[in-house]
């Protein structure tokens, strides 16, 4: 779609849940192509949400997004990557400051 075609902003923060592979896959299949097509010069930041879940040893039935895949996408798309957790406030302040750019 063209939902981002006429948006004006300083930065795009592209988020996904680290425990939801489908949310990560939609970034590369939908959001990044759309951002590059309509807003190629606006900086992008990749943010993995729920970082506290990655710290746990067992996640049960949910599969975590492999960090190798995340780093590969971030490198390919030239985006810095941050993992944040509202629950434990891991890197939460860093990400909050980025929202004020």
C-alpha positions in Angstrom: 0.0 0.0 0.0 0.9 3.6 0.0 0.1 4.5 3.6 3.5 6.0 4.1 3.6 7.8 0.8 3.0 11.4 2.0 4.1 11.2 5.6 6.6 13.7 6.7 8.8 12.9 9.7 12.4 13.0 10.9 12.9 9.3 11.5 11.0 6.0 11.2 11.1 3.6 14.2 10.3 0.2 12.8 9.3 -2.2 15.6 8.6 -5.9 16.0 8.2 -8.3 18.9 11.2 -10.6 19.5 8.8 -13.4 20.3 6.8 -13.0 17.2 8.4 -14.2 14.0 5.5 -13.0 11.8 5.9 -9.5 13.1 9.6 -9.6 12.1 8.9 -11.1 8.7 6.4 -8.3 7.9 9.2 -5.8 8.3 11.2 -7.1 5.4 8.2 -8.1 3.3 6.0 -5.0 3.8 7.3 -2.1 5.7 10.9 -1.8 4.5 10.0 -1.9 0.8 7.3 0.7 1.4 9.7 3.0 3.3 12.4 2.7 0.7 9.9 3.3 -2.1 8.3 6.4 -0.7 10.7 7.8 1.9 14.2 6.6 1.0 16.0 9.5 2.6 14.4 9.4 6.0 16.5 7.5 8.6 15.2 4.2 10.0 15.8 2.6 13.4 15.0 -1.1 13.9 13.6 -1.9 17.4 12.9 -5.3 18.9 10.3 -5.1 21.6 10.0 -7.4 24.7 13.8 -7.8 25.2 13.1 -9.3 28.6 11.7 -12.4 26.9 15.0 -13.1 25.2 16.7 -13.1 28.6 14.6 -16.0 29.8 16.0 -19.5 29.2 12.8 -21.1 28.0 10.0 -19.4 26.2 7.6 -22.3 25.9 5.8 -22.7 22.5 6.7 -19.3 21.1 9.8 -19.1 18.9 12.1 -16.1 19.3 13.4 -14.3 16.3 17.0 -15.3 15.8 19.4 -12.5 16.5 21.4 -13.5 13.4 18.4 -12.7 11.2 17.8 -9.4 13.0 21.4 -8.3 12.5 21.4 -9.4 8.9 18.2 -7.3 8.2 19.6 -4.3 10.1 22.9 -4.5 8.1 21.1 -4.9 4.8 18.8 -2.0 5.4 21.5 0.2 7.1 19.5 0.6 10.3 20.8 0.7 13.8 19.2 -2.0 16.0 18.0 -1.7 19.6 16.2 -4.2 21.8 14.0 -2.7 24.5 11.7 -3.9 27.3 9.0 -1.8 28.9 8.8 -4.4 31.6 12.4 -4.3 32.7 13.3 -1.0 31.2 16.2 -2.5 29.3 17.5 0.2 27.0 14.1 1.8 27.4 15.5 5.3 28.0 17.8 5.0 25.0 14.8 4.3 22.7 12.7 7.0 24.4 15.3 9.6 23.6 15.3 8.5 20.0 11.6 9.4 19.7 12.4 13.0 20.3 14.7 13.4 17.2 
